[in-house]
Amino acid sequence: MEARVNEGCISCGACVATCPEVFRFDDDGVAEAYAEVKPEYESMAIEARDSCPVSVIDVEE
């Protein structure tokens, strides 16, 4: 499973707080998916996607 943060991130940190094993802030303060979504983190990555206030996270199975 892979995750991606698309353009339009507002740097709220919801995804980083929900699933730091997959999401982090880049040097510009914008969230990015930096790691593959391992099976043990799938539910947290999906929760991060679902809680994104601007719906810029894609999680592909």
mmCIF file of the N, C-alpha and C atoms, coordinates in Angstrom:
data_MODEL
# 
_entry.id   MODEL 
# 
loop_
_atom_site.group_PDB 
_atom_site.id 
_atom_site.type_symbol 
_atom_site.label_atom_id 
_atom_site.label_alt_id 
_atom_site.label_comp_id 
_atom_site.label_asym_id 
_atom_site.label_entity_id 
_atom_site.label_seq_id 
_atom_site.pdbx_PDB_ins_code 
_atom_site.Cartn_x 
_atom_site.Cartn_y 
_atom_site.Cartn_z 
_atom_site.occupancy 
_atom_site.B_iso_or_equiv 
_atom_site.pdbx_formal_charge 
_atom_site.auth_seq_id 
_atom_site.auth_comp_id 
_atom_site.auth_asym_id 
_atom_site.auth_atom_id 
_atom_site.pdbx_PDB_model_num 
ATOM 1   N N  . MET A 1 1  ? 0.849   -1.171 0.000  1.00 0.00 ? 1  MET A N  1 
ATOM 2   C CA . MET A 1 1  ? 0.000   0.000  0.000  1.00 0.00 ? 1  MET A CA 1 
ATOM 3   C C  . MET A 1 1  ? 0.897   1.237  0.000  1.00 0.00 ? 1  MET A C  1 
ATOM 4   N N  . GLU A 1 2  ? 0.472   2.238  -0.760 1.00 0.00 ? 2  GLU A N  1 
ATOM 5   C CA . GLU A 1 2  ? 1.235   3.483  -0.831 1.00 0.00 ? 2  GLU A CA 1 
ATOM 6   C C  . GLU A 1 2  ? 0.337   4.667  -0.513 1.00 0.00 ? 2  GLU A C  1 
ATOM 7   N N  . ALA A 1 3  ? 0.937   5.704  0.050  1.00 0.00 ? 3  ALA A N  1 
ATOM 8   C CA . ALA A 1 3  ? 0.220   6.937  0.367  1.00 0.00 ? 3  ALA A CA 1 
ATOM 9   C C  . ALA A 1 3  ? 0.891   8.093  -0.347 1.00 0.00 ? 3  ALA A C  1 
ATOM 10  N N  . ARG A 1 4  ? 0.098   9.122  -0.607 1.00 0.00 ? 4  ARG A N  1 
ATOM 11  C CA . ARG A 1 4  ? 0.618   10.316 -1.270 1.00 0.00 ? 4  ARG A CA 1 
ATOM 12  C C  . ARG A 1 4  ? -0.145  11.522 -0.738 1.00 0.00 ? 4  ARG A C  1 
ATOM 13  N N  . VAL A 1 5  ? 0.566   12.625 -0.546 1.00 0.00 ? 5  VAL A N  1 
ATOM 14  C CA . VAL A 1 5  ? -0.058  13.892 -0.165 1.00 0.00 ? 5  VAL A CA 1 
ATOM 15  C C  . VAL A 1 5  ? -0.002  14.786 -1.400 1.00 0.00 ? 5  VAL A C  1 
ATOM 16  N N  . ASN A 1 6  ? -1.150  15.170 -1.899 1.00 0.00 ? 6  ASN A N  1 
ATOM 17  C CA . ASN A 1 6  ? -1.247  15.987 -3.108 1.00 0.00 ? 6  ASN A CA 1 
ATOM 18  C C  . ASN A 1 6  ? -1.122  17.472 -2.781 1.00 0.00 ? 6  ASN A C  1 
ATOM 19  N N  . GLU A 1 7  ? -1.044  18.279 -3.833 1.00 0.00 ? 7  GLU A N  1 
ATOM 20  C CA . GLU A 1 7  ? -0.991  19.726 -3.648 1.00 0.00 ? 7  GLU A CA 1 
ATOM 21  C C  . GLU A 1 7  ? -2.233  20.199 -2.911 1.00 0.00 ? 7  GLU A C  1 
ATOM 22  N N  . GLY A 1 8  ? -2.064  21.214 -2.118 1.00 0.00 ? 8  GLY A N  1 
ATOM 23  C CA . GLY A 1 8  ? -3.179  21.776 -1.371 1.00 0.00 ? 8  GLY A CA 1 
ATOM 24  C C  . GLY A 1 8  ? -3.102  21.520 0.121  1.00 0.00 ? 8  GLY A C  1 
ATOM 25  N N  . CYS A 1 9  ? -2.034  20.858 0.554  1.00 0.00 ? 9  CYS A N  1 
ATOM 26  C CA . CYS A 1 9  ? -1.851  20.595 1.980  1.00 0.00 ? 9  CYS A CA 1 
ATOM 27  C C  . CYS A 1 9  ? -1.785  21.930 2.730  1.00 0.00 ? 9  CYS A C  1 
ATOM 28  N N  . ILE A 1 10 ? -2.509  22.013 3.845  1.00 0.00 ? 10 ILE A N  1 
ATOM 29  C CA . ILE A 1 10 ? -2.529  23.244 4.640  1.00 0.00 ? 10 ILE A CA 1 
ATOM 30  C C  . ILE A 1 10 ? -1.651  23.135 5.888  1.00 0.00 ? 10 ILE A C  1 
ATOM 31  N N  . SER A 1 11 ? -0.846  22.098 5.968  1.00 0.00 ? 11 SER A N  1 
ATOM 32  C CA . SER A 1 11 ? 0.111   21.909 7.066  1.00 0.00 ? 11 SER A CA 1 
ATOM 33  C C  . SER A 1 11 ? -0.551  21.844 8.439  1.00 0.00 ? 11 SER A C  1 
ATOM 34  N N  . CYS A 1 12 ? -1.723  21.220 8.507  1.00 0.00 ? 12 CYS A N  1 
ATOM 35  C CA . CYS A 1 12 ? -2.416  21.143 9.791  1.00 0.00 ? 12 CYS A CA 1 
ATOM 36  C C  . CYS A 1 12 ? -1.792  20.106 10.722 1.00 0.00 ? 12 CYS A C  1 
ATOM 37  N N  . GLY A 1 13 ? -1.150  19.094 10.145 1.00 0.00 ? 13 GLY A N  1 
ATOM 38  C CA . GLY A 1 13 ? -0.480  18.081 10.950 1.00 0.00 ? 13 GLY A CA 1 
ATOM 39  C C  . GLY A 1 13 ? -1.329  16.899 11.355 1.00 0.00 ? 13 GLY A C  1 
ATOM 40  N N  . ALA A 1 14 ? -2.568  16.833 10.902 1.00 0.00 ? 14 ALA A N  1 
ATOM 41  C CA . ALA A 1 14 ? -3.442  15.724 11.290 1.00 0.00 ? 14 ALA A CA 1 
ATOM 42  C C  . ALA A 1 14 ? -2.862  14.382 10.859 1.00 0.00 ? 14 ALA A C  1 
ATOM 43  N N  . CYS A 1 15 ? -2.351  14.297 9.649  1.00 0.00 ? 15 CYS A N  1 
ATOM 44  C CA . CYS A 1 15 ? -1.805  13.022 9.172  1.00 0.00 ? 15 CYS A CA 1 
ATOM 45  C C  . CYS A 1 15 ? -0.525  12.656 9.914  1.00 0.00 ? 15 CYS A C  1 
ATOM 46  N N  . VAL A 1 16 ? 0.304   13.640 10.187 1.00 0.00 ? 16 VAL A N  1 
ATOM 47  C CA . VAL A 1 16 ? 1.551   13.397 10.911 1.00 0.00 ? 16 VAL A CA 1 
ATOM 48  C C  . VAL A 1 16 ? 1.255   12.904 12.324 1.00 0.00 ? 16 VAL A C  1 
ATOM 49  N N  . ALA A 1 17 ? 0.265   13.500 12.957 1.00 0.00 ? 17 ALA A N  1 
ATOM 50  C CA . ALA A 1 17 ? -0.107  13.088 14.314 1.00 0.00 ? 17 ALA A CA 1 
ATOM 51  C C  . ALA A 1 17 ? -0.747  11.706 14.331 1.00 0.00 ? 17 ALA A C  1 
ATOM 52  N N  . THR A 1 18 ? -1.513  11.397 13.305 1.00 0.00 ? 18 THR A N  1 
ATOM 53  C CA . THR A 1 18 ? -2.225  10.118 13.247 1.00 0.00 ? 18 THR A CA 1 
ATOM 54  C C  . THR A 1 18 ? -1.317  8.964  12.866 1.00 0.00 ? 18 THR A C  1 
ATOM 55  N N  . CYS A 1 19 ? -0.385  9.204  11.932 1.00 0.00 ? 19 CYS A N  1 
ATOM 56  C CA . CYS A 1 19 ? 0.444   8.111  11.427 1.00 0.00 ? 19 CYS A CA 1 
ATOM 57  C C  . CYS A 1 19 ? 1.868   8.605  11.108 1.00 0.00 ? 19 CYS A C  1 
ATOM 58  N N  . PRO A 1 20 ? 2.664   8.887  12.137 1.00 0.00 ? 20 PRO A N  1 
ATOM 59  C CA . PRO A 1 20 ? 4.023   9.383  11.905 1.00 0.00 ? 20 PRO A CA 1 
ATOM 60  C C  . PRO A 1 20 ? 4.952   8.348  11.262 1.00 0.00 ? 20 PRO A C  1 
ATOM 61  N N  . GLU A 1 21 ? 4.518   7.101  11.217 1.00 0.00 ? 21 GLU A N  1 
ATOM 62  C CA . GLU A 1 21 ? 5.323   6.063  10.567 1.00 0.00 ? 21 GLU A CA 1 
ATOM 63  C C  . GLU A 1 21 ? 5.289   6.199  9.051  1.00 0.00 ? 21 GLU A C  1 
ATOM 64  N N  . VAL A 1 22 ? 4.339   6.988  8.526  1.00 0.00 ? 22 VAL A N  1 
ATOM 65  C CA . VAL A 1 22 ? 4.198   7.169  7.080  1.00 0.00 ? 22 VAL A CA 1 
ATOM 66  C C  . VAL A 1 22 ? 4.306   8.639  6.666  1.00 0.00 ? 22 VAL A C  1 
ATOM 67  N N  . PHE A 1 23 ? 3.786   9.545  7.494  1.00 0.00 ? 23 PHE A N  1 
ATOM 68  C CA . PHE A 1 23 ? 3.737   10.970 7.141  1.00 0.00 ? 23 PHE A CA 1 
ATOM 69  C C  . PHE A 1 23 ? 4.672   11.794 8.021  1.00 0.00 ? 23 PHE A C  1 
ATOM 70  N N  . ARG A 1 24 ? 5.216   12.844 7.425  1.00 0.00 ? 24 ARG A N  1 
ATOM 71  C CA . ARG A 1 24 ? 6.061   13.801 8.149  1.00 0.00 ? 24 ARG A CA 1 
ATOM 72  C C  . ARG A 1 24 ? 5.978   15.132 7.420  1.00 0.00 ? 24 ARG A C  1 
ATOM 73  N N  . PHE A 1 25 ? 6.543   16.169 8.029  1.00 0.00 ? 25 PHE A N  1 
ATOM 74  C CA . PHE A 1 25 ? 6.628   17.473 7.376  1.00 0.00 ? 25 PHE A CA 1 
ATOM 75  C C  . PHE A 1 25 ? 7.940   17.550 6.606  1.00 0.00 ? 25 PHE A C  1 
ATOM 76  N N  . ASP A 1 26 ? 7.882   18.098 5.386  1.00 0.00 ? 26 ASP A N  1 
ATOM 77  C CA . ASP A 1 26 ? 9.107   18.287 4.619  1.00 0.00 ? 26 ASP A CA 1 
ATOM 78  C C  . ASP A 1 26 ? 9.770   19.601 5.042  1.00 0.00 ? 26 ASP A C  1 
ATOM 79  N N  . ASP A 1 27 ? 10.822  19.986 4.373  1.00 0.00 ? 27 ASP A N  1 
ATOM 80  C CA . ASP A 1 27 ? 11.566  21.196 4.736  1.00 0.00 ? 27 ASP A CA 1 
ATOM 81  C C  . ASP A 1 27 ? 10.746  22.477 4.580  1.00 0.00 ? 27 ASP A C  1 
ATOM 82  N N  . ASP A 1 28 ? 9.689   22.416 3.766  1.00 0.00 ? 28 ASP A N  1 
ATOM 83  C CA . ASP A 1 28 ? 8.830   23.583 3.563  1.00 0.00 ? 28 ASP A CA 1 
ATOM 84  C C  . ASP A 1 28 ? 7.641   23.607 4.517  1.00 0.00 ? 28 ASP A C  1 
ATOM 85  N N  . GLY A 1 29 ? 7.564   22.628 5.426  1.00 0.00 ? 29 GLY A N  1 
ATOM 86  C CA . GLY A 1 29 ? 6.481   22.577 6.388  1.00 0.00 ? 29 GLY A CA 1 
ATOM 87  C C  . GLY A 1 29 ? 5.197   21.975 5.854  1.00 0.00 ? 29 GLY A C  1 
ATOM 88  N N  . VAL A 1 30 ? 5.303   21.303 4.713  1.00 0.00 ? 30 VAL A N  1 
ATOM 89  C CA . VAL A 1 30 ? 4.150   20.655 4.095  1.00 0.00 ? 30 VAL A CA 1 
ATOM 90  C C  . VAL A 1 30 ? 4.255   19.160 4.363  1.00 0.00 ? 30 VAL A C  1 
ATOM 91  N N  . ALA A 1 31 ? 3.131   18.523 4.612  1.00 0.00 ? 31 ALA A N  1 
ATOM 92  C CA . ALA A 1 31 ? 3.150   17.082 4.880  1.00 0.00 ? 31 ALA A CA 1 
ATOM 93  C C  . ALA A 1 31 ? 3.544   16.303 3.630  1.00 0.00 ? 31 ALA A C  1 
ATOM 94  N N  . GLU A 1 32 ? 4.216   15.189 3.858  1.00 0.00 ? 32 GLU A N  1 
ATOM 95  C CA . GLU A 1 32 ? 4.569   14.282 2.772  1.00 0.00 ? 32 GLU A CA 1 
ATOM 96  C C  . GLU A 1 32 ? 4.502   12.850 3.289  1.00 0.00 ? 32 GLU A C  1 
ATOM 97  N N  . ALA A 1 33 ? 4.254   11.940 2.376  1.00 0.00 ? 33 ALA A N  1 
ATOM 98  C CA . ALA A 1 33 ? 4.324   10.523 2.700  1.00 0.00 ? 33 ALA A CA 1 
ATOM 99  C C  . ALA A 1 33 ? 5.750   10.095 2.372  1.00 0.00 ? 33 ALA A C  1 
ATOM 100 N N  . TYR A 1 34 ? 6.486   9.672  3.376  1.00 0.00 ? 34 TYR A N  1 
ATOM 101 C CA . TYR A 1 34 ? 7.895   9.381  3.179  1.00 0.00 ? 34 TYR A CA 1 
ATOM 102 C C  . TYR A 1 34 ? 8.220   7.899  3.239  1.00 0.00 ? 34 TYR A C  1 
ATOM 103 N N  . ALA A 1 35 ? 7.248   7.074  3.578  1.00 0.00 ? 35 ALA A N  1 
ATOM 104 C CA . ALA A 1 35 ? 7.510   5.642  3.711  1.00 0.00 ? 35 ALA A CA 1 
ATOM 105 C C  . ALA A 1 35 ? 6.334   4.849  3.146  1.00 0.00 ? 35 ALA A C  1 
ATOM 106 N N  . GLU A 1 36 ? 6.634   3.656  2.700  1.00 0.00 ? 36 GLU A N  1 
ATOM 107 C CA . GLU A 1 36 ? 5.586   2.744  2.245  1.00 0.00 ? 36 GLU A CA 1 
ATOM 108 C C  . GLU A 1 36 ? 4.697   2.394  3.434  1.00 0.00 ? 36 GLU A C  1 
ATOM 109 N N  . VAL A 1 37 ? 3.421   2.215  3.165  1.00 0.00 ? 37 VAL A N  1 
ATOM 110 C CA . VAL A 1 37 ? 2.482   1.854  4.225  1.00 0.00 ? 37 VAL A CA 1 
ATOM 111 C C  . VAL A 1 37 ? 2.589   0.351  4.462  1.00 0.00 ? 37 VAL A C  1 
ATOM 112 N N  . LYS A 1 38 ? 3.212   -0.011 5.554  1.00 0.00 ? 38 LYS A N  1 
ATOM 113 C CA . LYS A 1 38 ? 3.339   -1.429 5.913  1.00 0.00 ? 38 LYS A CA 1 
ATOM 114 C C  . LYS A 1 38 ? 1.997   -1.921 6.436  1.00 0.00 ? 38 LYS A C  1 
ATOM 115 N N  . PRO A 1 39 ? 1.756   -3.221 6.360  1.00 0.00 ? 39 PRO A N  1 
ATOM 116 C CA . PRO A 1 39 ? 0.459   -3.761 6.797  1.00 0.00 ? 39 PRO A CA 1 
ATOM 117 C C  . PRO A 1 39 ? 0.034   -3.327 8.194  1.00 0.00 ? 39 PRO A C  1 
ATOM 118 N N  . GLU A 1 40 ? 0.967   -3.225 9.109  1.00 0.00 ? 40 GLU A N  1 
ATOM 119 C CA . GLU A 1 40 ? 0.601   -2.846 10.474 1.00 0.00 ? 40 GLU A CA 1 
ATOM 120 C C  . GLU A 1 40 ? 0.184   -1.377 10.604 1.00 0.00 ? 40 GLU A C  1 
ATOM 121 N N  . TYR A 1 41 ? 0.449   -0.557 9.576  1.00 0.00 ? 41 TYR A N  1 
ATOM 122 C CA . TYR A 1 41 ? 0.088   0.859  9.618  1.00 0.00 ? 41 TYR A CA 1 
ATOM 123 C C  . TYR A 1 41 ? -1.059  1.210  8.677  1.00 0.00 ? 41 TYR A C  1 
ATOM 124 N N  . GLU A 1 42 ? -1.618  0.223  7.989  1.00 0.00 ? 42 GLU A N  1 
ATOM 125 C CA . GLU A 1 42 ? -2.673  0.486  7.009  1.00 0.00 ? 42 GLU A CA 1 
ATOM 126 C C  . GLU A 1 42 ? -3.864  1.214  7.619  1.00 0.00 ? 42 GLU A C  1 
ATOM 127 N N  . SER A 1 43 ? -4.354  0.756  8.744  1.00 0.00 ? 43 SER A N  1 
ATOM 128 C CA . SER A 1 43 ? -5.536  1.389  9.327  1.00 0.00 ? 43 SER A CA 1 
ATOM 129 C C  . SER A 1 43 ? -5.240  2.826  9.758  1.00 0.00 ? 43 SER A C  1 
ATOM 130 N N  . MET A 1 44 ? -4.036  3.084  10.254 1.00 0.00 ? 44 MET A N  1 
ATOM 131 C CA . MET A 1 44 ? -3.672  4.452  10.657 1.00 0.00 ? 44 MET A CA 1 
ATOM 132 C C  . MET A 1 44 ? -3.540  5.364  9.431  1.00 0.00 ? 44 MET A C  1 
ATOM 133 N N  . ALA A 1 45 ? -2.985  4.848  8.321  1.00 0.00 ? 45 ALA A N  1 
ATOM 134 C CA . ALA A 1 45 ? -2.860  5.648  7.100  1.00 0.00 ? 45 ALA A CA 1 
ATOM 135 C C  . ALA A 1 45 ? -4.232  5.983  6.535  1.00 0.00 ? 45 ALA A C  1 
ATOM 136 N N  . ILE A 1 46 ? -5.148  5.039  6.580  1.00 0.00 ? 46 ILE A N  1 
ATOM 137 C CA . ILE A 1 46 ? -6.512  5.286  6.111  1.00 0.00 ? 46 ILE A CA 1 
ATOM 138 C C  . ILE A 1 46 ? -7.212  6.285  7.023  1.00 0.00 ? 46 ILE A C  1 
ATOM 139 N N  . GLU A 1 47 ? -6.983  6.184  8.323  1.00 0.00 ? 47 GLU A N  1 
ATOM 140 C CA . GLU A 1 47 ? -7.548  7.161  9.259  1.00 0.00 ? 47 GLU A CA 1 
ATOM 141 C C  . GLU A 1 47 ? -6.989  8.555  8.981  1.00 0.00 ? 47 GLU A C  1 
ATOM 142 N N  . ALA A 1 48 ? -5.692  8.649  8.678  1.00 0.00 ? 48 ALA A N  1 
ATOM 143 C CA . ALA A 1 48 ? -5.078  9.942  8.340  1.00 0.00 ? 48 ALA A CA 1 
ATOM 144 C C  . ALA A 1 48 ? -5.723  10.518 7.086  1.00 0.00 ? 48 ALA A C  1 
ATOM 145 N N  . ARG A 1 49 ? -5.938  9.676  6.078  1.00 0.00 ? 49 ARG A N  1 
ATOM 146 C CA . ARG A 1 49 ? -6.604  10.129 4.852  1.00 0.00 ? 49 ARG A CA 1 
ATOM 147 C C  . ARG A 1 49 ? -8.006  10.632 5.158  1.00 0.00 ? 49 ARG A C  1 
ATOM 148 N N  . ASP A 1 50 ? -8.743  9.865  5.923  1.00 0.00 ? 50 ASP A N  1 
ATOM 149 C CA . ASP A 1 50 ? -10.131 10.211 6.213  1.00 0.00 ? 50 ASP A CA 1 
ATOM 150 C C  . ASP A 1 50 ? -10.259 11.448 7.103  1.00 0.00 ? 50 ASP A C  1 
ATOM 151 N N  . SER A 1 51 ? -9.250  11.744 7.899  1.00 0.00 ? 51 SER A N  1 
ATOM 152 C CA . SER A 1 51 ? -9.322  12.903 8.792  1.00 0.00 ? 51 SER A CA 1 
ATOM 153 C C  . SER A 1 51 ? -8.699  14.163 8.199  1.00 0.00 ? 51 SER A C  1 
ATOM 154 N N  . CYS A 1 52 ? -8.161  14.067 6.993  1.00 0.00 ? 52 CYS A N  1 
ATOM 155 C CA . CYS A 1 52 ? -7.548  15.242 6.350  1.00 0.00 ? 52 CYS A CA 1 
ATOM 156 C C  . CYS A 1 52 ? -8.642  16.269 6.049  1.00 0.00 ? 52 CYS A C  1 
ATOM 157 N N  . PRO A 1 53 ? -8.538  17.484 6.597  1.00 0.00 ? 53 PRO A N  1 
ATOM 158 C CA . PRO A 1 53 ? -9.598  18.477 6.413  1.00 0.00 ? 53 PRO A CA 1 
ATOM 159 C C  . PRO A 1 53 ? -9.717  19.012 4.994  1.00 0.00 ? 53 PRO A C  1 
ATOM 160 N N  . VAL A 1 54 ? -8.694  18.838 4.169  1.00 0.00 ? 54 VAL A N  1 
ATOM 161 C CA . VAL A 1 54 ? -8.744  19.323 2.788  1.00 0.00 ? 54 VAL A CA 1 
ATOM 162 C C  . VAL A 1 54 ? -8.678  18.183 1.769  1.00 0.00 ? 54 VAL A C  1 
ATOM 163 N N  . SER A 1 55 ? -8.740  16.964 2.228  1.00 0.00 ? 55 SER A N  1 
ATOM 164 C CA . SER A 1 55 ? -8.811  15.762 1.374  1.00 0.00 ? 55 SER A CA 1 
ATOM 165 C C  . SER A 1 55 ? -7.713  15.707 0.312  1.00 0.00 ? 55 SER A C  1 
ATOM 166 N N  . VAL A 1 56 ? -6.462  15.883 0.741  1.00 0.00 ? 56 VAL A N  1 
ATOM 167 C CA . VAL A 1 56 ? -5.348  15.829 -0.210 1.00 0.00 ? 56 VAL A CA 1 
ATOM 168 C C  . VAL A 1 56 ? -4.502  14.559 -0.091 1.00 0.00 ? 56 VAL A C  1 
ATOM 169 N N  . ILE A 1 57 ? -4.958  13.605 0.693  1.00 0.00 ? 57 ILE A N  1 
ATOM 170 C CA . ILE A 1 57 ? -4.193  12.371 0.882  1.00 0.00 ? 57 ILE A CA 1 
ATOM 171 C C  . ILE A 1 57 ? -4.841  11.239 0.089  1.00 0.00 ? 57 ILE A C  1 
ATOM 172 N N  . ASP A 1 58 ? -4.026  10.553 -0.689 1.00 0.00 ? 58 ASP A N  1 
ATOM 173 C CA . ASP A 1 58 ? -4.464  9.346  -1.393 1.00 0.00 ? 58 ASP A CA 1 
ATOM 174 C C  . ASP A 1 58 ? -3.767  8.153  -0.759 1.00 0.00 ? 58 ASP A C  1 
ATOM 175 N N  . VAL A 1 59 ? -4.515  7.099  -0.536 1.00 0.00 ? 59 VAL A N  1 
ATOM 176 C CA . VAL A 1 59 ? -3.953  5.830  -0.058 1.00 0.00 ? 59 VAL A CA 1 
ATOM 177 C C  . VAL A 1 59 ? -4.402  4.767  -1.042 1.00 0.00 ? 59 VAL A C  1 
ATOM 178 N N  . GLU A 1 60 ? -3.431  4.172  -1.727 1.00 0.00 ? 60 GLU A N  1 
ATOM 179 C CA . GLU A 1 60 ? -3.742  3.174  -2.753 1.00 0.00 ? 60 GLU A CA 1 
ATOM 180 C C  . GLU A 1 60 ? -3.415  1.787  -2.246 1.00 0.00 ? 60 GLU A C  1 
ATOM 181 N N  . GLU A 1 61 ? -4.357  0.887  -2.408 1.00 0.00 ? 61 GLU A N  1 
ATOM 182 C CA . GLU A 1 61 ? -4.166  -0.479 -1.966 1.00 0.00 ? 61 GLU A CA 1 
ATOM 183 C C  . GLU A 1 61 ? -3.573  -1.325 -3.075 1.00 0.00 ? 61 GLU A C  1 
# 
